[in-house]
Amino acid sequence: MSISPTSSLITPGATVNAPVLPANKTVEPTASPLAIQDSPSTQVSLGAFENSTPTYSKPSAEVTYLRYQQQTGIVAGALSQQLLNEWSTFRNDRAHSFRAGSFLSQVGALSAETNSFRNEARNFSVPGDIAAEKFSPDFSALVGKRRESFLLTIRTKEGDDITVRMTRRQGPGGESLEFAFDVVGELSEAEQQALDKLASKLGEVADEFFRTGKAELRGLAAFDDANIQSFKLELSKPNGDVYDTLNYDYAFDETTQTRRLRGEDVAGYQFDITAHVNGILPTDRATAQQTIEQYLDLIRRAGDARGTESASVRFMLDGLRSVLLLDELTLPTSSPAEKSLPDEFHTGLPDFTASFRATTTYNPENRTQVSAMNLTMGQTTRAETDGARLLLQQESFYELHSSYFKPLPWLEAADFTNGNYVYVNEYESGKTTRTLDMSAGDVDSLLVEREKTHDILERFYQNFAEIDRHEDHQKERTLENLVDRLSPTESNEIRQQNLLALLKESRSNLFE
């Protein structure tokens, strides 16, 4: 029997009444069966019957207890009650998904009360002859195997370390739900507010994962660079005999003025993205949203070619957006009339490097053939000045190494058991270098150099023998001075408008 969290038994600090058990019942005696003996002659006798006092044991009851009944502080008490409420929901509804957000949303307020909090709700089998309030639960033994869990670690700019964890366990020894919060250091009021904002945001991410098995950050606006240095979020839930896990690791480096985000989803797809916060040219959110689509399309194409699940593709796309499209409140957008020639030249994105990888899997019948993906991309900006002369150069690049399996044209899926499949090796790279040369505010040249390579090898296997192969190799390089498109007879106003259009064109077609 489980006791509802609203009962007196599970209200922190309250006296608990014993559960009502069935009254003793009188057991009516029954006669012993007849015993029949066949040899040497059939005899029938009635067995003797002795009167005995009937016995009855009260059945045990399943009761939920808190490890720590008394908690100091309003938030601590509320969290303990919430732990009981959540545990009661689990006990009564096995389809209930693990929820972390309602706990993480309170850690900011909790940090104002205490630097350490821990409590656990666990069910115990209480003998029927012992009142529930008289029972002494033993929390020293582990109750069973870990089920769902989350671990959040945060470091502040001042070096304080914050750890928040929650775990549900289940096994032969019972079930439990535990929540813990610890701070090493002393949080300022500003750090408490930053913690509250970040933990609440990550709670939403955690709840999405435990509900669907997938999650996305959807931006880093909740991260306060002024007070928080880094965070790491680890989420885990059972999937049969294994665990599905999803991780994020984010840090802001004050010295290099860079943000770095790493992530891995349940399918093993990983990303590692580093972006510069203060670049040579100011970022512009509206322009950045247009430019980033060219990089996002590279991720989509790489995923589509190998049949990547849409959830993993979205996971990688979200990672790049979260780092490169920063909080719009800190990144003002210029109106077209306010944009200078260097502004229009700029992609609007911060300089960055990013890599995306798929977990490596092998052909079970031929381990020399693997399915793998490694996509790198980025942008670098350089600037030189010499008196009235300004030289700006921006390089945008990507490189893809990918190998994967496809079905033969007449099959629906690759057949490794019988050796019928297509094995593909693909390499693709692209780089666009744009150089703006200006003197006294006028454009002398706008050079656009493009390089592109694409190699693909497809090997067709039937009954483990290679029956055909297709190869294609492409490489091209172009160099153009876009200023040559301008007419020397244009007025200054028309020339300026055409220059702005050419600059926009150069950043709108980076990898064509």
N, C-alpha and C positions, 0 to 999 in steps of 0.2 A: 504494500500500500504506500502510495506517495502522499505526503501532506502538502496541501496547497500553500504557496508562498504567502498567501494572505492570512493563513492561520497563525495562531499565537506561537506555534512551535517554531516557525521559521521567520518570525519578525525579530530583527536584531535586538538583543537585550531583553526580550520579553519572556515571561514564564510560559512554559509550554504544557498543555494538558495532554494526558496520555490518550492514545487512540482508543476508541470504543471497540472492544473485541466481542465475539459471540459468547453468550452465556454458556456455562457448562450444560451438557446434555447427559441424560441417563441412558446407558447402553443396555438394552435388553439381552439377557443370556440366551444362547441357543443350545439345543441338545447336541451331544456328540453323535456323529453318524453311526449307523449300524455297521458292525464288523462281521464279515462273513468268512467262515473257514470251511474249505471243501474237503479236507482229508483228515482222518480216515473215513469219516462219515460227516455228512453235513450237519453242522451245529449252528444254532443261532443264539446269540446272547446280547443283552442290552448293556451298553457301556455305562459305567458309573459316571455320575455327574456331580462335580464339586462346585459349591457356590463360591464365587470370587467377586471382589469389589471392582466394579468397572473403573477404568482410568481414562482421562481425557487431558490432552496437552493443548493449551491455547496456541493457535498458529502464530508464527512470527509475522511481523509487519515491516514493510519497507518504508523507512523514514529518512527524510533528507535533513542533513545538519550542515551548519557552517563551521569551518575550522575555527574561526574567531568570531565569537558572538558579539563582543563589544568593539565598536570602532569609534575613534575620536574624530569628530568633524562631521559636518553635514553631508559633504560630498562623499566621504568615505562610507558613511552609513547608507547613503542612497545607492552607492555602487554595490554594497553587500546585498541589499534588498534586490537590486536589479539582477545580481548573480543568481539569487534564488529564483526569481521570476523566470529568467532565461532557462535555468535548469529544469524548472517545472514544465516549461513548454516543451523542452526536449523529451522529458519523460512521458508526456502525454501525447506528443505528436512526433513520431519517428521520421516523418517526412520534412520536419522543420529544418531549415538551413541555418548553419552556424552564422551568428551575427556578431560583427566586431565594431561596427560604426557607433552603436549606442554607448559603448564603453570608451572608445577612442575620443568621442566628442566631449568627454568629461575630464580628460587628463589635464587639460589646461587649468581648469578650476581646482582639480585635485592637487596640482603642484603648488597652489597657493596655501593649501592646508598642511601638506606633509611632503617629505622627500621619499617616503617609502610606504607602500601599501601592498598587502597581499591577503587574499581570502580565497576560499575554495568551498564549493557546494558539492556534497557527496552523499549518496544514498547508502544506508546501512540496514542490515536485517536485524531488527530488534526482537529478541525473544518475547513470546506472548505474555510471560509472567513478569515482565519488567515494564514499568511505566516509561514512556518515551522520554519524559523529562529527567528520569533517573538513570538513563542509559549513558554510558561514557564512550563515545565513538573514538576509535583509534585511527588517526590520520597518518600514522607513520609508514604504513605499507602502501606501495603503489597498487592502484586498483586495476590497472590493465594497460592495454596498448594505446598509444597516442592515436587519436583520430584527427579532427581538425585542429589547426593551430595558426597563430600569427606571432611574429616577432618584429617589433619596430625599435630601432636604435637611432638616436638623434644626438648630434654633438652641436653645441652652441659655439658662437664666435669666441666666447670667453673660455671655452674648454670644458664646460659642464657636459656630462654624459647622462642621457636619459634612456631608460630601457622600459619598454611596455611589452608584455607578453600575455597570451591567453591560450589555454589548451583544454581540449575535451578528451577524456580518456574513457575507454570502455573495455571490459574484459570479465573473466570469471570472478574476479574479486570485487566487481561492482562498477560503478560509473562515477565520473566526477567532472566538474567544470571549474577551472582555476584562472584567476586574473591577478597579475602582479605589475607593480609600477615602482621604479626606483630612479632616484636622481643622485648622482655623485657630483657634488658642488652645490652652489646656491643660485637659484634662478632669480633674475631681476623681474620686475613687473613686465618689462618689454619682452623678455624671453618667454615668460608665461603666456603672454598674448600670442607670440609667434608660434609657440608650441600648440596652443589651442587651435589656431587656424590650420596649421599643417596636419595635425593629428586628425582633425575633423575631415579634412579632404581625403587623407589616406584611408580613413574609415569607410568612406564611400567606395573607394577602390576595392578594399577588402570585401565588403558586402557583395559587390558585383561578382567577385571571384568565387566566393563560397556559394552564391546562388546559381551561377552559370558555368563556372569553370574557366571563364575568360575575364579580362579586365583591361582597362586603359586609363592612363593618367589624365588625359584631356587637359593638358597644360600644367604649368608650374607657377601660376599666379599666387598660389597659397604658400609658396616658399619665400621666406623673408631673408634675403641676403644680408641684411643689416644685423640680424641676430642669430641666424642659423647657418652653420657651416656645412652640415651633411646629414643625410638620413639613409637608412637601409631598411627596406620592408621585405619580409619573407612570409609567404602565404603557402599553406599546405593543406590538402584534403585527400582522404583515401579514395582510391579508384581500384576496387578489387584488392589484389594483394600488393599493389604498389601505391605510390602517392603522386598526385598531381601537384606541382609546385610552380609558383610564379614569384619572381624576385625583381626588385628595383633597388638601384644603388646610385645615389645622387650626391654630388659634392660641389661646393663653390670654393675656388682657389683664389684667395685674396692677392697673392703674390703675382700670379700670371693673369689674373682677371679673366678666368675661364670657368665655365660651367661644364660639368661632365655627368652624363646620365648613362647608366648601363642597365640592361634588362634582359630577362629570359622568361619565355612563356612555357606553358605545359608541354608544348610540342618540341621544345629544345631550340626554338629560334631565338637568337641573341642579337642585341645591338649594343654599340659603344659609340657615344656621340660626345664630342667636345666642341664648345663654341666660345668664341671670345666675346666678352661683354662690352668692352670699350674698343671699338675698331677705329681704323683710320677715317672711314666715312660713316656718318650717322645712319642708323638703320631706319627704315620706313616700313611700317606694318602693311600698308596697302600694297606697296610694290613687292614686299616680301611674300605676301600671300599669292601673288601672281607667279613669282619666280620659283617658289618652292614646289609648285606643281610639276616642274620639269624634273626635279629630283624624286618626287613621290612617284612619278610615272616609271622611273627606273626600277623602283622597288616592286611596283605592281607587275611590270613585265618579267622581272626575274622570278617572282612568285608564280605567275601564271604559267611560265614555261615548264616548271617542275611540278605543277599541280598542288601548290601550297594551299592549305586550308585558309579560307577567307579570314578567320579569326587571327591567325598568325600574321597575315599580311596587314591587317588593321593594327595589330600590336606594334609592328615595325613602323608603319606610317605615323601612328600616334606618338611614338618615341621621337621621331624627327620633328614633327610639328611642335611638340612640347618644349623642345630645346630651342628651336630656331624662331618660333613665333612667340616672343616673350609677352609679358603683360602689357596690353595696349596702353595702360595708364602711364607707363614709364617710357613709351616709345611714341612720341607724337608723329602724326602723319602730315606731311607737307601738302599744301594744295598745289595743283599744276602751275599756277601763276607764280608761286614762291620758289619753284624748283630751279636750281642753277644747272649748268651743263654737267658738273661732276655729280650732282644729285641724280640726274636722269641717267647718267652712266652707271650708277651703282645698282646692284641687284636688290638692294634693300635688306639683304640677309647679312648676319654677322659672319665673319670668317669662321669656318668650321671644318672638322674632319669627322667622318662617320663610317662605321663598318657594320655590316649585317651578315650574319652567318646562320646556316641551317645545321642541325645536328647531322653528323656523318653516319650513314647507314650503308650496309654492304649487301651485295648480291649473295644470298645464302649459298648459292652453288658455285660462286666464283668470287672470292674475296678480293681479287685484284680490281674488281669493278665496284665503285662506290658512288653513292649519291651524296653530293655535297654542294654547298653554295657559299661564296665569299664575295660580297659586294662592298666596295669602298667608294666614297665620294667626298667631295669637299670644295672649298673655295678659299683662295688666298688673295689678299690685296696688298699692293705696294705703292708707295708714293715717294716722289723725289721733287725737290724744289731747287731752283737755281735762279735767284733774282726774281724776275717776273715770269719765269718759265715754270710750269707745273706738269709733271709727268705722272699719270696714274695708270696702273696696270692691274687688272683683275683676271685671275685664272680660275676657271670652273672645270672640274674633272670628275671622272668616274672610271671604275675598272671592275669587271665582273668575271669571275671564274666559276663555272657551274658544270656539274655533271649530274645526270639523272637518267631514269629509265622511262620508256614509253612502250605502249603495246604495239604489236605489229598491226598493220592496217586492217586486218581481218579479225582482230581480237579486241575485246573490250578493256582488258587489263594485261599488264606484263605477266607472263607465265614463267616464273623462275624454276618451278619444279621440273618442267619439261624442256626448259631452255629456249623459250619462244618470247623474244622481246627486242626492243631497240635500245641501244646504249648510246647516249649523247654526251659529247664533250663540247663545251662552248666557251669561247673567250670573246669579250667585247670591251672596248675602252673608247673613251672620248675625252677630248680636252679642247676647251675654247679659251684663247688668250686675247683679251681686249686691251688695247693700249691707247689712252687718250693723251695727246700732246697739245698743251695750250701755252700761248704766250700772250701776256697782257690781256687775259680774258677772252682771247679769240682762239678757235680751234685750228691748229696747224695740220693735224692728222688724227684719224680714228682707225687704227689698224685692228682688224679682226682675223685671227689665225685659228683655223679649225683643223683638228686631227681626229681621225676616227678609224678604228680597226674592228673587224668582226670575223672570227674564225669559228667554224662549226664542223664537227665530224659526227656523223650518225652511222652506227654499225648495226646491221640487222642480223639477228640470230634466230635460227630455226633448228630445233633439236640439238642445241648447244653448239652448232656449227655456224660460222659467219657466212651468210649467203649473199650479202651485198653491203656496200657502204656508199654514203654520199658525203662529199666534202665541198666546202665553199669558203673562200678566203677573200676578204675585201679590205682594202686600205686606201684612204684618201686624205689629202691635205690641201687646204685652200688658204689663201692670204689675200685680203682685200683692204684697201683704204677707202672707207665709206665716204670720206670727204670728196673723193673723185666723182661722186654722183651729183654733187652740187654744181649749179651753173655759176660761172664767174660773173654773170650779169645780174644776179639776184640782188635785191635790196638787202640791207642789213637785217631788217625785220623778218623778211622771208627766209633769209639764210639762217637766222637764229631758230625759227620755227622748224625748218627742215633738219637742222642739226639735232634739235631735241627729238624729232621723230626717228632719226637714224640711231641716236643713242638708245632710245627705247627699243628699237628693232634689234639692236645688237644683244641686248640682255633678254629679249623675249624668245630668242631662238638659239639657246646655248648649245644644244646637242643635235641639231639637225644636220 
